[in-house]
Amino acid sequence: MKPLARFGKIAIAPLVPKFLFSMLMPTPSAFHCLVFDLDDTLFPERDYVFSGFDAAVRHVAGFVGEARLDLATRAREIFESGGRGDVFNQLVAGTPDLPWPADAVVRMVEAYRGHVPKLELAPEVRALLRRLREDGRALGVITDGWLDVQRRKVAALGIDSLVDGVVYSDALGGRDAWKPSSLPFRALEAALNVVPAECLYIGDNPAKDFLGARNAGWRSLRLRIPGREHSAVNAPADRDADFHADSYSGLAQMLLSTT
């Protein structure tokens, strides 16, 4: 017999029909297992991006000299103006007077992807994770992206010590295993010994996060902090989350509320 899902003092069988389960929708605070996305959920991804720009420019400092100080700022400006994905090409093309090496873009991309980032969790995020753990909740992280890059982010943020398990979807089969695949969700269930009905996924990206959770039979919560990459994107009904919060304080209130 499969174990019952834990919802506070209420036990609900994991095979409750979907139409009935939707009528019995628990509140976010009732879920035993809380699993977070990483980038733009637990921390602002631009922190990693800007750290990478600094590392990339330092990598070519021997060629461009003191101009590297202005180049890091220029890279940020290109990013902020919508040039993500093409920052280094634009940076080199926009400064033809500098003695760039022929492979400058390749060098900077490699430095960006390989750098050890300087990142910190916001105090309110760290406090929330600790409070949830004290509350007896099972905590996890599911993150997409290149494996080594994501591992360095997790290490820099000190997340391993704050959660019970981290699943790197890239390690499960490359991009085919990234969300909205159900593979990372199943891996997290196995790692934490939980069933889908116990699990709430907190993410930010309506293109994949909530559909991935739904494919796995989980509920989901969208953290839509103004100014972050996907905050202005309106999700179609089939890709939207079950719950919504627009700040860490609002998220904490939803996850810790006993009402």
N, C-alpha and C positions, 0 to 999 in steps of 0.2 A: 504494500500500500504506500502511495506517495505521501510525503509529509505534508502537513497542513501549512498554509502560509500564515505568517504572524502579522496581524494588524492590531497592535496594542493588545487588548485582552480578547480580541475576537479572532477566531480561526476560520479561514475561508479556504475551501478546497481549491487547488490550483486548476481544476478542470471545470469550474463553474462556466456554464454557457455564456458566450460573449454578451448577448443581449441582457441577461440577468446581471452579469458582473457590472455592466455599464450603469445599471440602476443602483447598484451597491457601491458606486465609485467612492473609494476612500479619499480622505483628504491627504495632502502631501505629508503631513506629520505622522500619518498612520503607517507609512511604508517602513519596513524593517531594514531594507537594503537600499542605500542611496549611492548612486554611481554618477560620477561627474565626467563631463568632457574636460579637456585640458585648455586648449588655446581659446582665448576670449570667453572662457567660462570661469576657470579658477584664477586666471591672470590675463591681463590685456596682451594680446599677441604682439602688438606694436613694440612692447618692451623687448621682446626677442628680436624683432626686425631691426630696431635701432641699435641693439647690441651687436647684431651682425654687420650692420653698416660700418660701425666703428672698427670692427675686426677686419673687414674687407679693405677699408682705406689704409689701416695700419700695415696691411700686407703688401701694399704697393708704395709705401712711404719712401722707400729707397729711390723710386723713380720720380715721384712728384714733390718730394721735400715738404716744406712747410705748408704747401697748398692743401695737404691732407686735412688740415683743420677746417678749412672751408668746404672741402669735398664731403665730409661727413654731414655737415649741415645741409648741403645741396642735395645729398641723397635722401635725406628726410623730407625735404621740400618736394622732391619728385614723387616720393611715396604718398605724401599727403594730398598731392594734386591728382591722384588717381593713376600714377604710373607703375603701380605694383606689378611685378613680373618682368619689368623691363628697365628697372632702375639703373643698373650698371651700364647698359648700352646707352641710355640717355645721358648718364653722367660723363662717359667718355666722349660721346658725340658733342656734348655741350661745352667741352673744354679742350678744343683742338690745339690750343697753344701749349698744353702740357706735354712733357716727354713720356707719354704712355708707352709701355711695351706692347708689342703686337697682340699678345694674348692677355691683355689687361682684364678683360671681362671674365675670361675663364678663371684667371687667378683670383679675382674677387668673389666669384660664385663659389669656388672651392673653399676659400677662407670663410665665407659667410656660412656655408653648410657645415663646415668642420669646427667652427669656433666653440669654445666653452662659454656659454652665455652668462651674463651678469643679471640675474633675476631675483626678485623677492616676492613672496606672497604678501598681499595686503594684510595688515594686522587683523582686520575684520574677517578675512577668509580663514586665516589660521585659527582664530578664536572659534569660528563656526565649526570647523572640522573637529576641533578638540571637544567642543560642547556636544556634538553629535555622537562622538565616540563615548563620552562619559554617559550619554543617554542609552548606550548599549546598541547603537545602530551599527550595522555592517557597512563599511565604506569602501568604495572602489573608484577607479578611474579607467575609462576607455578612451584611447587617443589614436587618431589617424596620423599619418605623416611618416617620413623616412625614419626607420627604426633608430638609428644612431642619434639623429637630431632630437627625436622625442625623448630618448633616454637622457640626453644631456639636459634637456629642459627640466625633466622630473628631478634629476639630481640637483640642479641649481636651485630649484624651488624647495627642496627638502620634503617632497610630498610622500616619499616612501614611508617615512616615520609617522605620517598622519592618517594613512589609510591602510586597509587590510589587503589590498591587492591592486595591481596596475596591469591592464591588458594593453599591449601594443598591437594593434590590428595588423600592422605591417609584418609582424613576425608570424602571422597565421597564414600567409600566402600572398604577400605583396598587396598591390592595389586592389586586387579582386576581393580581398578580405576587409577592406576599409568599409566604413558605414556608407550606405545603408545595409550592408551585409549583416546577417544575424550572427555570423561566426564570432565576432568579439564579445557579443552579449552571452552567447553560450559558454565561451571560455571563462567569462567572469562568473557565471552561475556555478560552474564546476569549481573554480578557485575558492569561492566563498560558501559553497554548499547551500545555495539558495535556489528557489524556483521562481519563474517569471512573475507570478502574482505578488511576490514580495517586493519587487524591484521598481524603483523610480529612477529614470535617467534624466539628468539635468544637463542641458546643452544650450547652444546658441544658434546653430546653423540649420535653418529650415530645409535646406537642400538635402540633408542626409540624417541629421541627428534623430529626429522624431519618427521618421519613417523607419529608420533602423530599429529603434526601440519597439515600434509597433510590429515590425516583422518578427521580432523576438517574443512578442506577447507581453511586453512591458508597458507601463505608463511612463509619461514624460512630462518634463517641465521646461519651458523656455525661459532662459535668463536673457532678457533683452535690455542690456545696459546702453543708454544713449551714447552714440559716438563710436561704438565698436563696429567691426566690419559688417556684420549682418543685421545690425539693429534696425535699419530702415527697410528691410525686406519683409513684405507681407507674405505670410505663408498660405498657400492654398489649403483647403480643408483637409485634404488627404495627407498633407505633410505637416500639419500643425500639431502643437503639443496639447496635452490635456490641461495643463496649468501654466500660468505665466507670472513672472516677476520682473521688475525693471530696476532692481538694485539689490545689493548684497543684504541690506537691512530688511528689505521686503522678503527676500529668499529665506533669511533666518527666521523671520516671523512665521512664514508658511511651514517650514520644516520642523520648527520647535513648538508650534502652537498645540495646546492640549484641548482646544475647543472644537 
